[in-house]
Amino acid sequence: MFLKRFALTTLAAAPFFCTSMPASAEGMLTELRIGVLDHDSDLLRERHETSDPDINLEARFASPDFLSWAYSPNPLIGANINTGDGTSLAYAGLGWTFFLTDGIFTDFTFGGAIHDGETNGPSADSRQYGCRLAFHESFSLGYSFDGHNAIMLGIDHMSNASLCDKNDGLTNLGIRYAYRF
């Protein structure tokens, strides 16, 4: 529990320190995102974990030239830190942003995640994820106010794609703010 609180505090403070880091001036760090997610959301079933929200933090980096064939996705790292006793996860992957108009955009991500949830058996207040490592994907619809500030609504999902015996998966819904350098 101490480790989760320490990680939550550290990650919550990270955007404030990163905005003054020289990496953004060099063009490596391109965007920071922070948000609140409704943990274990699903309108068609009961919650199996906590109703405590997740804090989402994500950093995006400049797309390397060798990914231009794939529409220049941005490498990213992030975390969903549950504020209670629910599953938290860290993830890495690639993100694609497509502008539909000058302000409205869609955003897709795909990658891998590692989590601290149950893998061997569900309890009354947890899901059974089967594997410690899983796939992570998200979809967002957003609005960019200017060249730097945006807000988005999105869905975030983690599961092992049935590569392990159990595959309950975890889906979160939420809102995020993005700052582009």
Long-range contacts (C-beta under 8 A, 24 or more apart in sequence): 4-81, 4-82, 4-88, 4-116, 7-79, 7-81, 7-88, 8-55, 8-81, 8-83, 11-55, 11-57, 11-79, 11-81, 12-55, 12-57, 14-57, 15-57, 15-179, 18-59, 19-179, 24-181, 27-62, 27-181, 28-61, 28-62, 29-59, 29-60, 29-61, 29-62, 29-181, 30-60, 30-61, 30-62, 30-74, 30-180, 30-181, 31-59, 31-60, 31-74, 31-178, 31-179, 31-180, 31-181, 32-57, 32-58, 32-59, 32-60, 32-178, 32-179, 33-57, 33-58, 33-59, 33-60, 33-78, 33-176, 33-177, 33-178, 33-179, 34-58, 34-176, 34-177, 35-154, 35-174, 35-175, 35-176, 35-177, 36-174, 36-175, 36-176, 37-80, 37-156, 37-172, 37-173, 37-174, 38-172, 38-173, 38-174, 39-82, 39-84, 39-86, 39-87, 39-172, 40-86, 40-127, 40-170, 40-171, 40-172, 41-155, 41-171, 41-172, 41-173, 42-171, 48-122, 48-125, 48-126, 48-127, 48-168, 49-82, 49-86, 49-87, 49-117, 49-125, 49-126, 49-127, 49-170, 50-82, 50-84, 50-85, 50-86, 50-125, 51-84, 52-82, 52-83, 52-84, 52-85, 52-86, 53-82, 53-83, 53-174, 54-80, 54-81, 54-82, 54-83, 54-86, 54-88, 54-172, 54-174, 55-80, 55-81, 55-83, 56-80, 56-81, 56-156, 56-172, 56-174, 56-176, 57-81, 58-176, 60-95, 67-94, 70-94, 71-96, 76-109, 76-111, 80-156, 80-172, 85-125, 86-117, 86-126, 87-115, 87-116, 87-117, 87-118, 87-126, 87-127, 87-129, 87-170, 88-115, 88-116, 89-113, 89-114, 89-115, 89-116, 89-117, 89-134, 89-136, 89-158, 89-170, 90-114, 90-115, 91-136, 91-158, 93-136, 93-137, 99-144, 102-144, 103-143, 103-144, 103-145, 104-141, 104-142, 104-143, 104-144, 105-141, 105-142, 105-143, 105-144, 105-150, 105-152, 106-139, 106-140, 106-141, 106-142, 107-138, 107-139, 107-140, 107-141, 107-142, 107-152, 107-154, 108-137, 108-138, 108-139, 109-136, 109-137, 109-138, 110-135, 110-136, 110-137, 111-135, 111-136, 111-137, 112-136, 113-158, 115-158, 115-170, 117-170, 119-164, 119-166, 122-166, 122-168, 127-168, 127-169, 127-170, 128-166, 128-168, 129-158, 129-159, 129-160, 129-164, 129-166, 129-167, 129-168, 129-169, 129-170, 130-160, 130-163, 130-164, 130-165, 130-166, 130-167, 130-168, 131-160, 131-163, 131-164, 133-160, 134-158, 134-159, 134-160, 135-159, 135-160, 135-161, 140-176, 142-178, 147-180, 148-179, 148-180, 148-181, 149-177, 149-178, 149-179, 149-180, 150-177, 150-178, 150-180, 151-175, 151-176, 151-177, 151-178, 152-176, 152-178
